[in-house]
Amino acid sequence: MLRITTAGESHGRGQICVIAGVPAGLALTHADIDRELARRQKGYGRGGRMAIELDRCEILSGVRHGKTLGSPICLLIENQDYKNWADVMGAEQPPDAGGELGSQLRSVTLPRPGHADLAGVAKYGHSDIRNVLERASARETVARVAGGAVCKALLREFGVTIRARVLSIGEVQITQEADFTNPQSVCWEAVERSPVGCEDKETSAAMCAAIDNARLSGDSLGGVFEVWCWGVCPGLGSYASMEDRLDARLAAALMGIPGIKAVEIGEGFRSAALPGSHLHDAMSIASDGTTRWISRLTNRAGGLEGGVTNGMPIIARAAMKPIPTLTRALPSVDISTLQPAQAHVERSDITAVPAARVVGEAMVAYVVASAYLDKFGGDCLEDVKGAVKAYERRLEELGLWRRL
């Protein structure tokens, strides 16, 4: 069983990711992980924190001489900003202090609408909201991206690729439709070049302008990103129990990203308005002249039917709400006095949708990699790869699927 656990506070010493269940023999270096961490840091609309942090991974355990050992992998990404917060976030009780330090140590008592602040103090019995906001912060996703990078490395061994793009920021959205059957209908190089992760230049420029306007007005923006996962064999997940349905597991993983308020697979919400004859992906026979196999001309299901992968690209979208920390603070109530006040203001981004798409890739990688190991098992990578190849060969011989 593949399992990822993260730990760490936003301004604590660092973010930690522990990954258990990765097969032995997987080639892995810190550069593989740092590449994904760098992608998460990019994006128009990011705040001052990204100018401070230089996210780099240190592999503490589970890897020797560039290969995984089969034991838990522990990754550390240090918070560079911790040196400015050592007294505030240290594990030991700080000495009594006045002046600037005393101001820093003062309890945060003004919850932000849209954040975990108020719900967190109610749940855990805290009187200082900092005890909530430090862990509820999206800074935690740096550890998820690190873990997702390991899962991506594993999936590459099975011929699986995961990429994501931004479809909208605020009211600005891309208008051109992609072909869900063909990942190359999206120019992924243009996505990576874009400051907002959108391949269309005009739309990308309009998104940047919207972010500038939000910055000037002290506001924030949300948006939608879309994750593609292709090269996946049919048969991952199961219809036999609700816990094993892969679409449910993907939706839960994406909804678990801070700020995500809605998730859809394939045509998602639009499918509810279509008659079945115009929605479901009809089957046909494809041939290369010597062999035949079952094919689809459309992929409105987004690669999943009955909670099981069907061999088509997995397509998932997630809607991210605007960041709840605003420089033009919203009305709130001081939890220490129950008097009306303005919400607490922390340093924040204007939008994090471009970064969230990278986190979305990581979470999809985690779920799909888990599904591969659930089906094919294996403590040793070569054993897993052998099982995958034998399974795919059987499907091709029966004409049920063809790797393209």
C-alpha positions in Angstrom: 0.0 0.0 0.0 1.4 3.4 -1.0 0.9 6.0 1.6 2.0 9.7 1.9 2.1 11.6 5.1 3.1 15.2 5.5 4.1 17.4 8.5 5.2 20.9 9.0 3.9 24.5 9.6 4.0 27.4 7.2 6.7 29.2 9.1 8.2 26.3 11.0 11.5 24.6 10.3 10.3 23.0 7.1 7.9 20.7 5.3 8.3 16.9 5.6 6.9 14.2 3.4 7.1 10.5 4.3 6.2 8.0 1.5 5.8 4.4 2.4 5.2 1.5 0.0 7.4 2.6 -2.9 9.0 -0.5 -4.5 12.7 -1.0 -4.2 14.8 -0.2 -7.3 13.2 3.0 -8.5 15.7 5.5 -9.8 15.3 8.7 -7.7 17.4 11.8 -7.0 16.7 15.1 -5.4 16.8 16.7 -8.8 13.7 14.8 -9.8 11.8 16.3 -6.9 13.4 19.8 -7.1 12.1 20.1 -10.7 8.5 19.7 -9.5 9.1 22.0 -6.5 10.3 24.7 -8.8 7.2 24.4 -11.0 5.0 24.9 -7.9 6.8 28.1 -7.0 6.2 29.7 -10.4 3.0 31.6 -11.4 1.9 35.1 -12.0 0.2 36.5 -8.9 2.4 34.8 -6.3 3.2 36.8 -3.2 6.4 37.8 -1.4 6.9 34.4 0.2 8.1 32.9 -3.0 10.9 35.5 -3.2 12.2 34.2 0.1 11.8 30.5 -0.3 14.1 28.4 -2.5 12.4 25.1 -2.3 15.0 22.3 -2.5 14.5 18.7 -1.3 16.8 16.7 1.0 16.3 13.0 0.9 16.7 11.8 4.5 15.9 8.1 4.1 14.7 5.4 1.8 17.1 6.0 -1.0 20.7 4.8 -1.4 23.0 5.6 -4.4 20.1 6.9 -6.4 17.8 3.9 -6.0 14.8 3.4 -3.6 15.3 0.7 -0.9 11.7 -0.3 -0.4 11.7 1.3 3.1 9.9 4.6 3.9 11.3 7.6 2.0 11.6 10.8 4.1 11.9 14.1 2.3 12.7 17.5 3.9 12.1 20.9 2.3 13.4 23.6 4.7 11.6 26.8 5.1 14.0 29.6 4.5 11.7 32.1 6.2 12.0 30.2 9.5 15.0 32.2 10.6 12.6 35.2 10.7 10.1 33.3 12.8 12.3 31.1 15.0 11.0 32.7 18.3 7.4 32.7 17.1 7.4 29.1 15.8 10.0 27.4 17.9 9.1 24.3 19.8 10.3 25.7 23.1 8.6 28.3 25.2 10.2 31.7 24.3 11.4 34.1 27.0 9.1 37.0 27.9 9.8 39.7 25.4 8.7 43.2 24.5 9.1 45.4 21.5 9.0 43.9 18.0 9.3 40.3 19.3 6.5 40.8 21.7 4.4 42.1 18.9 5.2 39.0 16.8 4.3 36.7 19.7 1.0 38.4 20.3 -1.9 36.0 19.7 -3.9 36.2 16.5 -7.5 36.6 17.4 -9.1 37.9 14.2 -10.3 35.0 12.0 -10.5 35.3 8.2 -13.7 34.5 6.4 -13.1 31.6 4.1 -10.1 30.2 6.0 -9.9 27.4 8.6 -9.2 30.0 11.4 -12.6 30.0 13.2 -13.4 26.4 12.7 -9.9 25.4 13.8 -10.0 27.2 17.1 -13.4 25.7 17.8 -12.2 22.2 17.0 -8.9 22.2 18.8 -9.6 24.6 21.7 -6.9 27.1 20.7 -7.1 30.7 21.7 -4.4 31.8 19.2 -5.4 31.4 15.6 -1.7 31.1 14.6 -1.9 27.5 16.0 -4.4 26.9 13.2 -3.3 29.0 10.3 0.3 27.7 10.3 -0.8 24.2 9.4 -3.9 25.1 7.4 -1.7 27.2 5.1 -1.3 26.0 1.5 2.5 26.0 2.2 1.9 22.4 3.3 1.4 21.5 -0.4 5.1 21.8 -1.0 5.4 18.4 0.8 2.6 17.0 -1.4 4.4 18.0 -4.5 7.6 16.4 -3.3 5.7 13.1 -2.7 3.9 13.5 -6.0 7.3 13.8 -7.7 8.2 10.3 -6.4 4.8 8.9 -7.6 5.4 10.5 -11.0 8.8 8.8 -11.2 7.2 5.5 -10.5 4.4 6.0 -13.0 6.9 6.8 -15.8 8.2 3.3 -15.4 4.7 2.2 -16.5 4.5 4.6 -19.4 2.1 7.1 -17.6 2.3 10.8 -18.0 0.6 13.5 -15.9 0.2 17.2 -16.9 -2.1 20.0 -16.0 -3.2 23.3 -17.4 -5.2 26.4 -16.2 -8.6 26.9 -17.8 -9.7 30.0 -16.0 -8.7 32.7 -13.5 -11.5 34.8 -12.2 -13.8 35.5 -15.1 -11.2 35.0 -17.8 -11.3 31.5 -19.3 -9.8 29.7 -22.3 -12.3 29.2 -25.1 -10.6 26.6 -27.2 -11.7 23.0 -26.6 -9.2 20.1 -26.3 -9.7 16.7 -27.7 -10.1 14.4 -24.6 -9.0 11.4 -26.7 -5.6 13.1 -27.6 -3.3 14.6 -25.0 -1.3 16.2 -27.8 -4.3 18.4 -28.6 -2.9 20.6 -25.8 0.4 22.3 -26.4 2.1 21.3 -23.0 5.2 23.3 -23.8 3.2 26.4 -24.2 1.5 25.6 -20.9 4.9 25.5 -19.1 6.0 28.7 -20.8 2.9 30.6 -19.7 3.1 32.6 -16.5 -0.3 31.3 -15.5 -0.1 27.8 -17.0 -2.5 28.5 -19.9 -1.3 27.6 -23.4 -3.3 30.3 -25.2 -1.2 33.6 -25.3 -4.2 36.0 -25.5 -6.0 34.3 -22.7 -2.8 34.1 -20.6 -2.3 37.9 -21.0 -5.9 38.6 -20.0 -5.5 36.4 -16.9 -2.4 38.4 -15.9 -4.3 41.6 -16.4 -7.1 40.3 -14.2 -4.5 39.5 -11.5 -3.0 43.0 -11.7 -6.5 44.5 -11.3 -7.2 42.3 -8.3 -3.9 43.3 -6.7 -4.7 47.0 -7.1 -8.1 46.6 -5.5 -6.7 44.5 -2.6 -8.6 41.4 -3.8 -7.9 37.8 -4.8 -8.9 35.4 -7.5 -9.7 31.8 -7.9 -10.0 29.7 -11.1 -10.1 26.2 -12.6 -7.3 23.8 -13.6 -7.5 20.6 -15.5 -5.3 17.5 -14.9 -4.6 15.0 -17.7 -3.2 11.5 -17.0 -2.5 9.3 -20.0 -0.9 5.9 -20.8 -2.9 4.4 -18.0 -4.0 0.8 -18.6 -7.7 -0.3 -18.2 -8.7 -2.0 -15.0 -7.4 0.2 -12.2 -9.8 0.8 -9.4 -13.0 -1.2 -8.9 -16.8 -1.0 -9.0 -17.0 -3.7 -6.3 -16.9 -1.2 -3.3 -17.4 2.5 -2.9 -13.9 2.8 -1.3 -12.2 1.3 -4.4 -13.9 3.5 -7.1 -11.0 5.4 -8.6 -13.0 8.4 -9.6 -14.1 8.8 -6.0 -10.5 8.5 -4.8 -9.3 11.1 -7.4 -12.1 13.5 -6.4 -11.2 13.2 -2.7 -7.5 13.7 -3.4 -8.2 16.9 -5.4 -10.8 18.2 -3.0 -8.2 17.8 -0.3 -6.0 20.5 -1.8 -6.5 23.8 0.1 -9.0 26.1 -1.6 -10.6 23.5 -3.9 -14.4 23.7 -3.8 -15.5 21.5 -6.7 -14.1 18.6 -8.8 -15.4 16.9 -12.0 -14.3 14.0 -14.1 -14.6 14.2 -17.9 -17.6 16.2 -18.9 -18.6 16.4 -15.3 -21.4 18.8 -14.6 -22.1 19.3 -18.3 -22.9 15.6 -18.6 -26.0 16.1 -16.5 -27.6 18.2 -19.3 -26.8 15.8 -22.2 -29.0 12.8 -23.2 -27.2 9.5 -22.9 -27.1 9.1 -26.7 -24.9 12.2 -26.8 -22.8 11.6 -23.8 -21.6 8.0 -23.5 -18.5 7.0 -25.4 -19.5 4.6 -28.1 -17.2 1.7 -28.9 -15.7 0.9 -32.3 -13.1 -1.4 -33.8 -9.6 0.1 -34.6 -7.0 -1.8 -36.7 -3.4 -1.4 -37.9 -3.9 -3.9 -40.7 -2.8 -6.9 -38.7 -4.5 -6.6 -35.3 -7.8 -5.2 -34.1 -8.8 -3.7 -30.8 -11.7 -1.9 -29.2 -11.4 1.9 -29.4 -13.4 5.0 -28.6 -13.9 8.1 -30.7 -14.8 10.3 -27.7 -13.7 10.5 -24.0 -16.5 12.3 -22.3 -16.3 9.9 -19.4 -12.8 11.2 -18.7 -11.1 7.8 -18.7 -13.3 6.2 -16.0 -16.4 4.1 -16.2 -17.9 2.4 -13.1 -15.0 3.7 -11.0 -12.5 1.8 -13.2 -10.0 3.1 -15.7 -11.0 2.3 -19.3 -7.7 3.0 -21.0 -8.6 6.5 -22.2 -6.8 9.5 -20.7 -8.0 10.4 -17.2 -9.3 14.0 -17.3 -10.2 15.8 -14.0 -10.9 19.4 -13.3 -10.8 21.3 -10.0 -12.3 24.7 -9.1 -10.2 26.8 -6.6 -11.8 29.6 -4.6 -10.2 33.0 -4.2 -7.5 33.0 -1.5 -9.2 34.1 1.8 -6.3 36.4 2.9 -7.1 39.9 1.5 -5.1 43.1 1.9 -8.5 44.8 1.9 -9.7 42.7 4.9 -13.2 41.5 5.3 -15.4 42.1 8.4 -14.7 39.7 11.2 -15.2 39.3 15.0 -12.3 39.2 17.5 -12.6 35.8 19.3 -11.1 37.2 22.5 -13.6 40.1 22.9 -16.5 39.1 20.6 -16.3 42.6 19.1 -16.6 43.4 15.4 -13.2 44.0 13.7 -11.4 43.5 10.4 -10.0 40.1 9.6 -6.3 39.3 10.2 -4.0 40.0 7.3 -1.1 37.6 6.5 1.3 37.9 3.5 -0.4 36.1 0.7 -0.7 35.5 -3.1 -3.3 37.2 -5.3 -4.0 33.9 -6.9 -2.5 30.4 -6.6 -4.3 28.6 -9.4 -1.1 28.2 -11.5 0.6 26.6 -8.5 -2.4 24.5 -7.6 -2.3 22.8 -11.0 1.1 21.4 -10.0 -0.3 20.2 -6.7 -3.2 18.7 -8.7 -0.7 16.7 -10.8 0.9 15.5 -7.6 -2.4 14.3 -6.1 -3.5 12.5 -9.2 0.0 10.9 -9.4 -0.5 9.7 -5.8 -3.9 8.1 -6.5 -2.9 6.5 -9.8 0.4 5.2 -8.5 -1.5 3.7 -5.5 -4.0 2.1 -7.9 -1.1 0.5 -9.9 0.4 -1.0 -6.7 -3.0 -2.1 -5.4 -3.6 -4.1 -8.6 -0.1 -5.3 -9.4 1.6 -5.4 -5.9 5.3 -5.8 -5.7 8.1 -4.9 -3.3 10.6 -4.8 -6.2 10.1 -2.5 -9.2 11.1 -5.2 -11.7 8.4 -7.5 -10.3 5.8 -4.7 -10.7 6.8 -3.9 -14.2 6.7 -7.5 -15.1 3.2 -7.9 -13.8 2.1 -4.7 -15.6 3.6 -5.9 -18.9 2.0 -9.3 -18.7 -1.4 -7.8 -18.0 -1.2 -5.3 -20.8 0.0 -8.1 -23.2 -3.1 -10.2 -22.3 -5.4 -7.2 -23.0 -3.8 -6.6 -26.4 -4.0 -10.2 -27.3 -7.7 -10.2 -26.5 -8.3 -6.9 -28.4 -9.6 -5.2 -25.3 -7.0 -2.4 -25.4 -4.0 -1.2 -27.3 -1.2 1.0 -25.9 -0.7 3.8 -28.4 
